[in-house]
């Protein structure tokens, strides 16, 4: 058996607290040095992501969140721990460009091991760890190992719209010992939403 080790150094990537500040509910909140870790599998393998447990100024540790470029979908298999997935599709203007502050459809999905979550094309998505242990998933997103920096944002995804809005339409927060949602005030309209049974707090 012959194995090409060329891309081994590029498999590992981490999202640091500094990386995440631009999408946190409280950018000045204290958090771990690294929020989550990725083992990037490339087009022939799964990608593994592991989240640290914890809360930053009330908000659960989450992924950065992104929209796919082109007609790309993903499946996330929940391997371990407890979490919530957020999916949102932005409204589009007459030229087909996404409108950053208007959400056409929003979904919150509490998840547990054994579940598979489908991320359709045009739906931005993120996941948060709402448990007391690490949270782990495997996904089938293609990864381009030609990326200059393995910890940079891959070329198949758009992170800028999420950064501009400082996160998704809702933040996933802890309230009275339970998981809840808190509206991101930068979004002006949410046309359709399914909150997955989670309460909204002010």
Buried (B, 14 or more C-beta within 10 A) or exposed (E): EEEEEEBEEBBEBBBBBEBBBBBBBEEEBEBBEBBBBBBBBBEEEBBBBBBBBBBBBBBBBBBBBBBBEEEBEBBBBBBBBBBBBBBBBBBEEEEEEBBBBBBBBBBBBBBEBEBEBEBBEBBBBBBBBBBEEBBBBBBBBEBEBEBEEBBEBBEBBBBEBBBEBBBBBBBBBBBEEEBBBBEBEEBEEBEEBEBBEBEBBE
